């Protein structure tokens, strides 16, 4: 299957699964109290940080080790070690969290967390293998199986939350079923790995583990730093604000499914980049990357423009009116979403320059820490969002600087700056037009939602007419990679 075709199918799957996840969030936001949803957010924040700290970037190793060889025995050996080592890590993380849990509860000043200790202990193990699924299926060219896995996973979680919401079920019971469903699917992934590889044993091989760790640890430390950078604002809000405020901030800062094409393209591009760069075809690799960036920018910039202009309506639809106090924070995060048009460290990862990824992440985190303390004190909760925005864009600039040095390019030639700028300018201009249309129609169309849909539709028609030829051209180029 071609790169474009794989990316298209993955995008469709991710759109569906992310929409399902959004519906899950909508149900939880509406049918649970702010305190319950705030606690739920804290559970996932703890698990996310614990996973990033102790997992050592393990899921990223699948892309490198499975795609560097087609030898069946080598692949079986790697997966056996991978699943054995990953399982042991899950147990170790659970034990460490159990010891540290009283301090964690004290940090958030929320005794409800004691009730949901089981979820916090199991989620890191679930996360290790859930994050491995995409790379695993793609490495074996099982895109259809990946689609089925992701869809069933999301549908079962949706059924769980809908049944409990409609029956006004107890939140504790819901969390038990919620974790149980995820556990079943992770066990299913073990079986899928066994079937695809043909063999899966409990195996600890010292030399291979050392090799995996040599590749993973720089990425893992970078992931720790990156996660802390992403979650730092929530950690600050969780410490200095109430659990209810944490609930509001968590939702309005939540990543929406607007970068799905980027994720899909990056997932299938990385193996291609590794292969091209390994064959010393740097020019082809950079050109292919540029095409993927431009294609993602066309889609992502338009989505961000719509979300920014109609932010209050989006929040009301997704989370209900009780979250509208976070409207300005939501807008800041919409702008921050523009960094998602690609994986900016893809060339550094493909060339095994993971230490530079780590260095960038550390510098970005330090900037974010300083800005968080300053801006949170000066501007309140929105200050935390602005600090994330500034640090993210600085991190991109630094990664591109290192990328240019690694491949011997000028900074201005690494990505298609001019083309991205043109796309961004068109969307800003279109955003102004859509906003003016919305104001002009306000006297004649009283229904806010109907008026917004009409304006969005008109904006889409204008945009698609401008971008139709470009999209077709980029799609053809991507499939030629």
Secondary structure, DSSP 8 states (H G I E B T S, - for coil): --HHHHHHHHHHHHHHHHHHHHHHHHHHHHHS-HHHHHHHHHHHHHHHHHHHHHSTTTTHHHHHHHHT---HHHHHHHHHHHHHHHHHHHHHHHHHHHHHHHHHHHHHT-GGGGTTHHHHHHHHHHHHHHTTHHHHHHHTT-HHHHHHHHHHHHHHHHHHHHHHHHTT--HHHHHHHHHHHHHHHHHHHHHHHHHHHS-------HHHHHHHHHHHHHHHHHHHHHHHHHHHHHHHHHHHS-HHHHHHHHHHTS--TTSHHHHHHHHHHHHHHHHHHHTT-HHHHHHHHHHHHHHHHHHHHHHHHHHHHTHHHHHHHHH-GGGGGGHHHHHHHHHHGGGGGS-TTHHHHHTT-HHHHHHHHHHHHHHHHHHHHHHHHHHTHHHHHHHHHHHHHHHHHHHHHHHHHHHT--GGGSS-HHHHHHHHHHHHHHHHHHHHHHHHHTTT---HHHHHHHHHHHHHHHHHHHHHHHHHHHHHHHHT-
